[in-house]
Amino acid sequence: MHVVGKNLTNAIFFTLFFSVAYYLLHRWRDKIRTSTPLPLLTFSEISAIVSLIASFIYLLGFFGIDFVQSFIARNSNDAWEEEEENEQQKLEQHRRATQILPTPPPQPQQPETLIPSISSADDEEIVCSVVDGRTPSYSLESRIGDCFRAAAIRRDALQRVTGRSLKGLPLEGFDYDSILGQCCEMPVGYVQIPVGVAGPLLLDGVQYVVPMATTEGCLVASTNRGCKAISACGGASSVVLRDGMSRAPVVRFGTAKRAAELKFFLEDPLNFDTLSVVFNRSSRFARLQGVQCAMAGKNVYLRFTCSTGDAMGMNMVSKGVQNVLDFLQNDFPDMDVIGISGNYCSDKKPAAVNWIEGRGKSIVCEAIIKEEVVTKVLKTNVAALVELNMLKNLAGSAVAGALGGYNAHASNIVSAIFLATGQDPAQNVESSHCITMMEAVNEGRDLHISVTMPSIEVGTVGGGTQLASQSACLNLLGVKGASKESPGSNSRLLAKIVAGAVLAGELSLMSAIAAGQLVRSHMKYNRSSRDVSNCTS
């Protein structure tokens, strides 16, 4: 009865709506023909308008509510189905992550030191499946969903497979989530490197305490002595000569003539603006500075250089280069891209192009060391230092055929600071390019010392800089993260601090050699009489 009554009411209002609508349209046409003012309404017309509005409101309310209710119901059902589907997917992922094939035959019992305690029976089953090759070691993080637990399982499986103990390699106390997918794959622990501090280093009127991660005795102490000598003489000053990261793809053509056409196109100043627009799309910090081309037959090596803000910038410049290569393919469809890197960059290898053209930050740092400081702090004299530098760092390196190695031990300081601040340790190769100069000034009484380092490759964002320990060391120097006020200033300051620390290290080591103290100091600080055979971590 309720349904029948509702249908009857609907029919009445449908009929009323269309009837009065037809009547009003007919009256509107008659008024137009007789030139009767439209606002002049009769009683019947007013009644028809009221009936039209009433029927319209009823129909809108009735069918509108039904539509909204059906729409809500449909969306609710969709959401419920989607939630059920997601729940099923989660259950399936959990089932797959924890699914272990039947337990394999018992393995020979390993020595107790090779089998750390496992947190649960499930972990023991997963370890067995990794040992048997049924579960890939690299997939543990994604399958288990717990990076620390994955590292512990991988570590235990590794010890069982190799029969070698990893006792002494720490496992706990590290945030393995922070390295997932970006810093290190398949971790089984972490290495402890002590961090010392040298300084304060007075550089450009500001004091810095320099963190250095190293296992070499005397290194921090020697650098600290150099910092003391520099600070006692008013500090050192530094200048950034260049700041640009490079990437050099290699492309090939059918003929050398065609390859030369690309070289001329890229090096034409008229095309630079267009190339810049294409290149700079890769990042809001990447800004193309120049393109330098070299040819070997029909092969062209394109060395792109760009600014990269506070990042070291290898990924940034690579993206920009890829944009340009895609753009060039339109005008040079016969260009065959052999590789995004053709070693003309040149990254992580000693190369004359970095020594001459620079890569990353090119820095010169200098200081004048007073005669009394040379005598009292460094225990030598100016003439001896100047002569030693000429015969060792300049002539000796030339005899050895050194490339960028006209220094005493720049790589020592660079490596220690790189490890402490989360830089790429392999880039110590070109970052340690350095020529140390010493000259007697002020009528021979004082010493002018300088280091010129054309390719210091550092960043304060990205890579290992975000790890807790390395981030703390960057914070100690006041260069943590990206500079919002002046993008790129933090990484440039870090490069200047590296150069300043190298200056201190060069000054101290050269003084120790000139004074005959090198062997004695290393025997004192780099040797230990402690019996470590029974020591535990």
C-alpha positions in Angstrom: 0.0 0.0 0.0 2.8 2.4 0.8 4.5 1.8 -2.5 1.2 2.2 -4.4 0.4 5.5 -2.6 3.9 6.8 -3.4 3.5 6.0 -7.0 0.1 7.7 -7.2 1.4 10.8 -5.6 4.3 10.9 -8.0 2.0 10.6 -11.0 -0.2 13.5 -9.7 2.7 15.8 -9.3 4.2 14.7 -12.7 0.9 15.6 -14.4 0.5 18.8 -12.5 4.1 19.9 -13.3 3.9 19.4 -17.1 0.2 20.7 -17.3 0.9 24.0 -15.6 4.2 24.3 -17.6 2.3 23.9 -20.8 -0.4 26.4 -19.7 2.2 29.0 -18.8 4.1 28.6 -22.0 0.8 29.0 -24.0 -0.1 32.1 -22.0 3.4 33.5 -22.5 3.0 33.1 -26.3 -0.4 34.8 -26.3 0.9 37.8 -24.4 3.7 38.2 -26.9 1.3 38.1 -29.8 -1.1 40.7 -28.2 1.7 42.9 -26.8 0.5 42.3 -23.2 3.1 43.1 -20.5 4.5 39.8 -19.2 4.6 41.0 -15.5 0.8 41.6 -15.6 -0.5 38.3 -14.2 -4.1 37.0 -13.8 -5.2 34.9 -10.8 -5.1 31.8 -12.9 -1.5 32.5 -14.0 -0.4 33.2 -10.4 -2.0 29.9 -9.3 -0.3 28.1 -12.2 3.2 29.5 -11.2 2.6 28.5 -7.6 1.6 25.0 -8.7 4.7 24.7 -11.0 7.0 25.7 -8.1 5.4 23.3 -5.6 5.5 20.4 -8.0 9.1 21.1 -9.0 10.1 21.2 -5.3 8.4 17.9 -4.6 9.9 16.2 -7.6 13.4 17.6 -6.9 13.2 16.5 -3.3 11.9 13.1 -4.0 14.2 12.1 -6.9 17.2 14.1 -5.5 17.1 12.3 -2.2 16.9 8.9 -4.0 19.9 10.0 -6.2 22.0 11.1 -3.2 21.2 8.0 -1.2 22.1 5.7 -4.1 25.3 7.7 -4.7 26.3 7.5 -1.1 25.5 3.8 -1.0 27.5 3.2 -4.1 30.5 5.1 -2.8 30.3 3.4 0.5 30.2 0.0 -1.2 33.2 1.0 -3.4 35.1 2.2 -0.3 34.2 -1.0 1.6 35.3 -3.1 -1.4 38.5 -1.1 -1.8 39.2 -1.5 2.0 38.5 -5.2 1.8 40.8 -5.5 -1.3 43.6 -3.5 0.5 43.2 -5.7 3.6 43.4 -8.8 1.4 46.5 -7.4 -0.3 48.1 -6.8 3.1 47.3 -10.2 4.2 48.7 -11.7 1.0 51.9 -9.7 1.3 52.2 -10.7 5.0 51.6 -14.3 4.0 54.2 -14.2 1.2 56.7 -12.4 3.5 56.4 -14.9 6.2 55.8 -18.0 4.0 58.7 -20.4 4.4 59.1 -23.6 2.6 59.3 -26.8 4.6 62.2 -26.9 7.0 65.3 -28.2 5.2 67.3 -31.1 6.6 69.2 -30.3 9.7 72.4 -28.3 9.1 75.7 -29.2 10.8 76.0 -27.3 14.1 78.3 -24.4 13.8 80.5 -23.1 16.6 78.5 -21.1 19.1 80.3 -17.9 18.2 79.0 -18.1 14.7 75.3 -18.3 15.6 73.9 -15.2 17.3 70.7 -15.6 19.1 67.6 -15.4 16.9 64.6 -13.5 18.2 62.0 -16.1 17.2 61.3 -19.4 15.5 60.1 -17.5 12.4 63.5 -15.8 12.1 65.3 -19.2 12.4 63.2 -20.5 9.5 64.0 -17.4 7.4 67.7 -17.8 8.1 67.5 -21.4 7.0 65.7 -20.4 3.8 68.4 -17.7 3.1 71.2 -20.3 3.7 69.5 -22.7 1.3 69.0 -20.1 -1.4 65.2 -20.2 -1.3 65.0 -16.6 -0.1 67.2 -14.0 -1.7 69.3 -12.1 0.9 68.6 -8.7 -0.9 64.8 -9.1 -0.5 64.7 -9.4 3.3 63.9 -5.8 4.0 60.9 -5.8 1.6 59.6 -9.2 2.7 60.0 -8.7 6.4 59.3 -5.0 6.7 61.8 -4.5 9.5 65.3 -3.2 8.4 67.0 -4.1 11.7 65.5 -7.6 11.8 66.5 -8.1 8.1 70.1 -7.1 8.9 70.3 -9.5 11.8 68.9 -12.4 9.7 71.3 -11.6 6.8 74.2 -11.4 9.2 73.4 -14.8 10.8 72.9 -16.5 7.4 76.2 -15.0 6.2 78.1 -16.5 9.2 76.5 -19.9 8.6 77.4 -19.9 4.9 80.9 -18.7 5.3 81.7 -20.4 8.6 83.3 -17.1 9.6 82.4 -15.1 12.7 81.4 -11.4 12.5 81.9 -10.9 16.2 83.3 -7.5 16.8 81.2 -5.9 13.9 78.4 -4.0 15.7 74.8 -4.6 14.7 72.7 -2.8 17.3 72.7 0.9 17.7 72.3 1.9 14.1 69.2 3.2 12.2 69.1 0.8 9.2 65.9 2.5 8.0 67.9 5.6 7.2 70.1 3.8 4.6 67.4 1.8 2.9 67.4 2.4 -0.8 70.0 5.1 -0.8 73.2 4.5 1.2 74.0 0.8 1.5 72.4 -2.4 0.4 72.3 -5.7 2.3 73.8 -4.4 5.5 75.1 -6.8 8.2 76.4 -4.2 10.6 78.4 -1.0 10.7 82.0 0.0 11.1 83.1 2.2 14.0 85.6 4.9 13.1 86.7 7.3 15.9 86.1 11.0 15.3 88.5 13.5 16.7 88.4 17.3 16.4 91.1 19.7 15.4 91.1 23.4 16.0 89.8 25.9 16.4 90.8 26.7 12.9 90.6 30.5 12.4 89.5 30.9 8.8 88.2 34.1 7.2 87.7 35.6 10.7 85.6 32.7 12.0 86.7 29.8 14.2 85.8 26.3 13.3 86.3 23.0 15.2 87.0 20.4 12.5 85.7 16.8 12.9 88.0 14.2 11.5 87.2 10.4 11.3 90.4 8.4 11.1 92.2 5.5 12.5 95.7 7.0 11.9 97.5 8.1 15.0 99.0 11.6 14.9 96.8 12.9 12.1 94.3 14.8 14.3 97.1 15.9 16.7 99.2 17.2 13.8 96.3 19.0 12.1 95.5 20.5 15.5 99.0 21.8 15.8 98.8 23.4 12.4 95.5 25.1 13.4 97.2 26.5 16.5 100.0 28.0 14.5 97.6 29.5 12.0 95.3 31.0 14.7 98.3 32.4 16.5 99.2 34.4 13.4 95.7 35.9 12.7 94.2 33.1 10.8 94.0 32.0 7.2 92.0 33.4 4.3 90.3 31.5 1.5 88.7 32.2 -1.9 86.3 30.1 -4.0 87.7 30.3 -7.5 85.0 28.1 -9.2 82.0 26.1 -8.3 80.6 23.7 -10.8 80.0 19.9 -11.0 80.7 18.2 -14.4 79.3 15.2 -16.3 80.6 14.1 -19.7 78.6 11.7 -21.9 80.2 10.1 -24.9 78.3 10.0 -28.2 79.2 8.5 -31.6 78.4 9.4 -35.2 78.9 7.7 -38.5 81.7 10.1 -39.5 84.2 12.4 -37.8 82.8 15.3 -39.9 79.4 14.8 -38.5 80.8 14.5 -35.0 82.6 17.9 -35.5 79.3 19.5 -36.4 77.9 18.6 -33.0 81.0 20.0 -31.3 80.7 23.3 -33.2 77.0 23.5 -32.4 77.5 22.9 -28.6 80.4 25.4 -28.4 78.6 28.1 -30.3 77.7 30.9 -27.9 74.5 31.6 -29.9 73.1 28.1 -28.8 74.0 28.4 -25.1 70.8 30.0 -24.0 68.7 27.3 -25.6 70.9 24.6 -24.1 70.6 26.3 -20.7 66.8 26.3 -20.7 66.7 22.6 -21.6 69.4 21.6 -19.0 68.0 23.7 -16.1 64.7 21.9 -16.2 66.3 19.1 -14.2 66.3 21.1 -11.0 65.6 24.5 -9.5 69.3 24.6 -8.4 71.0 23.3 -11.5 72.3 26.1 -13.7 74.4 25.2 -16.8 77.7 27.1 -16.8 79.4 25.7 -20.0 79.9 22.9 -22.4 83.4 21.7 -23.4 83.8 19.2 -26.2 86.7 16.8 -27.1 86.8 14.4 -30.0 88.4 11.1 -30.7 87.7 10.2 -34.3 84.0 10.1 -34.7 83.3 10.0 -31.0 82.5 13.2 -29.1 82.9 13.7 -25.3 80.7 16.5 -24.0 81.8 17.9 -20.6 78.8 19.8 -19.1 79.5 21.9 -16.0 76.8 23.4 -13.8 76.1 24.8 -10.4 74.3 22.4 -8.0 73.3 24.4 -4.9 74.3 22.7 -1.6 74.3 19.2 -3.1 77.4 17.6 -4.4 75.3 17.3 -7.5 76.3 14.2 -9.5 72.6 13.1 -9.9 71.5 16.7 -10.6 74.0 17.3 -13.4 73.3 13.8 -14.9 69.6 14.6 -15.2 70.4 17.9 -16.9 72.7 16.1 -19.4 70.0 13.6 -20.2 67.6 16.4 -21.0 70.1 18.0 -23.4 70.8 14.6 -25.1 67.1 14.1 -25.6 66.9 17.6 -27.1 69.9 17.1 -29.4 68.4 14.0 -30.8 65.9 16.1 -32.8 68.7 17.9 -34.7 71.1 15.1 -34.7 69.0 11.9 -35.1 72.1 10.0 -36.2 73.7 10.6 -32.8 74.3 7.4 -30.9 74.6 7.9 -27.1 77.1 5.4 -25.9 77.1 6.3 -22.2 76.0 9.1 -19.9 79.6 9.1 -18.5 82.6 8.9 -20.8 85.3 9.6 -18.2 85.9 13.1 -19.5 84.1 14.3 -16.3 86.3 12.9 -14.6 84.8 11.3 -11.5 86.7 9.3 -8.9 89.9 9.1 -11.0 93.0 11.3 -11.1 92.7 13.3 -14.3 94.4 16.3 -15.8 91.1 17.9 -16.8 90.1 18.2 -13.1 93.5 19.5 -12.2 93.4 22.2 -15.0 89.7 23.0 -15.4 88.5 22.2 -11.9 85.5 20.1 -10.7 83.3 20.8 -7.7 84.7 23.7 -5.7 88.1 25.2 -6.6 89.6 26.8 -3.5 92.8 28.6 -2.7 93.7 29.1 1.0 96.7 31.0 2.5 98.2 32.2 5.7 101.3 34.0 6.9 103.1 32.3 9.8 105.2 34.5 11.9 108.9 33.6 12.5 108.4 33.2 16.3 105.5 30.8 15.7 107.5 28.7 13.3 110.2 28.5 15.9 108.2 28.0 19.1 105.1 26.0 17.9 106.4 24.2 14.8 110.0 23.7 16.1 111.7 24.6 12.8 112.7 27.6 10.8 111.3 29.3 7.7 114.3 28.6 5.4 114.1 24.8 6.2 110.4 24.7 5.4 110.8 26.6 2.1 113.7 24.3 1.0 111.8 21.1 2.0 108.7 22.1 0.2 110.6 22.8 -3.0 112.5 19.5 -3.0 109.7 17.3 -1.7 106.3 18.7 -2.8 107.4 20.2 -6.0 110.6 18.6 -7.4 110.0 15.2 -5.8 106.4 15.0 -7.0 107.6 16.0 -10.5 110.2 13.2 -10.5 107.5 10.8 -9.5 105.2 12.0 -12.3 102.5 13.0 -9.9 99.2 14.3 -11.1 97.8 16.8 -8.7 99.9 15.4 -5.9 102.2 18.3 -5.2 101.6 18.2 -1.5 102.6 16.3 1.6 99.4 14.5 2.7 96.3 16.5 1.6 94.4 13.3 1.1 94.8 12.4 4.8 92.8 15.4 5.9 90.3 15.3 3.0 89.5 11.6 3.7 89.1 12.2 7.4 86.7 15.1 7.0 84.8 13.3 4.2 84.2 10.3 6.4 83.1 12.5 9.3 80.7 14.6 7.2 79.1 12.0 5.0 80.9 12.8 1.7 81.6 10.2 -1.0 84.9 8.7 0.2 85.9 7.7 -3.4 85.8 11.3 -4.5 88.9 11.8 -2.2 90.8 10.9 -5.4 90.2 14.2 -7.2 89.3 16.2 -4.1 92.8 15.7 -2.8 94.4 17.4 -5.8 96.5 20.0 -4.2 99.7 22.1 -4.7 101.3 23.4 -1.6 103.4 26.5 -1.9 105.8 28.0 0.7 107.7 31.2 0.4 109.7 33.4 2.7 108.2 36.9 3.1 108.9 40.0 5.1 112.6 40.0 4.4 112.8 36.2 4.9 111.5 36.3 8.5 108.0 35.0 8.0 106.5 32.1 6.0 103.8 32.5 3.4 102.0 29.1 2.9 99.1 28.3 0.5 97.2 25.4 -0.8 95.4 25.4 -4.1 92.8 22.7 -4.5 90.9 22.8 -7.8 88.4 20.0 -7.4 86.9 19.6 -3.9 83.7 17.7 -4.3 81.4 18.2 -1.3 77.8 18.7 -0.4 75.7 19.3 2.7 72.5 17.6 1.5 71.9 14.2 0.1 73.8 10.9 0.3 75.5 10.2 3.6 75.1 13.7 4.9 71.6 12.9 6.3 72.9 10.1 8.5 72.7 10.9 12.2 76.5 10.9 12.9 77.5 12.7 9.8 74.7 15.2 10.2 76.0 16.0 13.7 79.5 16.7 12.3 78.1 19.0 9.7 76.1 20.8 12.4 79.3 21.2 14.4 80.7 23.1 11.5 77.5 25.1 11.0 76.9 23.8 7.5 74.2 21.2 8.0 71.6 21.0 5.3 70.8 23.5 2.5 71.1 27.3 2.9 67.7 28.9 2.4 69.2 32.4 2.2 72.0 31.7 -0.2 71.7 28.3 -1.9 75.1 26.7 -2.3 76.8 28.7 0.4 76.9 25.8 2.9 78.7 23.5 0.5 81.1 26.2 -0.5 81.9 26.9 3.1 82.5 23.2 3.8 85.0 23.2 0.9 86.8 26.2 2.3 87.0 24.5 5.7 88.5 21.4 4.0 91.1 23.5 2.3 91.8 25.4 5.6 92.3 22.1 7.4 94.6 20.8 4.6 96.6 24.0 5.0 97.0 23.3 8.7 97.9 19.6 8.1 100.5 20.6 5.4 102.1 23.1 7.7 102.4 20.7 10.6 103.6 17.7 8.8 106.2 19.6 6.8 107.5 21.2 10.0 107.7 17.7 11.6 109.8 16.4 8.7 112.0 19.5 8.6 112.6 19.2 12.3 113.2 15.4 12.2 110.2 14.7 14.4 108.1 12.6 12.0 109.3 9.2 13.1 109.5 10.0 16.8 105.9 11.3 16.8 104.5 8.3 15.0 106.3 5.9 17.3 104.8 7.8 20.2 101.2 8.3 19.0 100.7 5.7 16.3 101.9 2.7 18.3 100.3 0.9 21.2 101.7 -1.5 23.7 98.2 -2.6 24.7 97.5 -6.3 24.2 94.3 -6.3 22.1 94.3 -10.0 21.3 91.6 -10.7 24.0 89.8 -7.4 23.6 86.1 -7.5 22.7 84.0 -4.8 21.1 
